[in-house]
Amino acid sequence: MIYILFRELSAREKVVGWYHTGPKLQMNDIAINELMRKYCPNSVLVIIDAKPKDLGIPTEAYIAVEEVHDDGTPSSKTFDHVPSEIGAEEAEEVGVEHLLRDIKDTTVGTLSQQVTNQLMGLKGLHSKIQDIRGYLDQVVTGKLPINHQIVYQLQDIFNLLPDCTLPNFVKSVYVKTNDQMLVVYLAALIRATIALHNLINNKINNSDAERKESGKDLPKEDKDKSKEKKDEKEKSKKDKEEKMDTSK
């Protein structure tokens, strides 16, 4: 009934599966997924972590596949992980951008954002490595059967790891590290030099400002002195004229 109502209200949307807030796979998920296949043959299970503790998208997607056992036992249903991402329509993206524009801290620089992104990536890698370790521990103890596909992928990962004992690798790491540290050293040196120059310029500007303020009073004194001299000249001129008149 719910499915019929959904088709009437949202005819353009398509049901691709179901979800629950695990936060992990449960024992009855296979049975529920078989019921959901009546409405969508290729049902997708999405597990949403309502209280995420790790960084990244708190969702995991799975599809049901047939697992063939090597010991000849009948095949069984199991879930296979599917890469997924969260998208939005254009109107939703515009609304989210407006919200982020108000929430985003403009005082944070690009360097801090890059460091934050690297930290998030390392935390995500650490969580995945912990999952791999947990799976291998359960396989060793016999709690889980061996999945050869997973073992092959792990072997490919180990083959891609570099050999840290090779002299060429060690030398290249040293050279790369020295180059990075040289850039950091030069940046710190230039920053200190610019700070010293700014300090010197600030002192020069302050001294010039003090001289200008003290120089405003000097012209007034000079003006008074020039006025006194002018008055003395006029007085002496008048005295001379009076003497000339008396002599006549």
WOPEJO-V332171 format. One record per pair of residues at least 24 apart in sequence whose ideal C-beta (glycine too) atoms are under 7 Angstrom apart, sorted by the first residue. I is the first residue (numbers start at 1). J is the second residue. Records with the same first field share a line. If there is no record, write none. Layout:
I->J ; J
//
This chain:
3->39
15->39 ; 40
16->40 ; 44
17->43 ; 44 ; 45 ; 46
18->43 ; 45
19->46 ; 47 ; 48
20->47
21->48 ; 50
22->47
23->47 ; 49
25->79
29->79
30->64 ; 77
33->64
44->82
45->79
54->123 ; 124 ; 127
55->120 ; 123 ; 124
56->124
57->86
59->84 ; 86
//
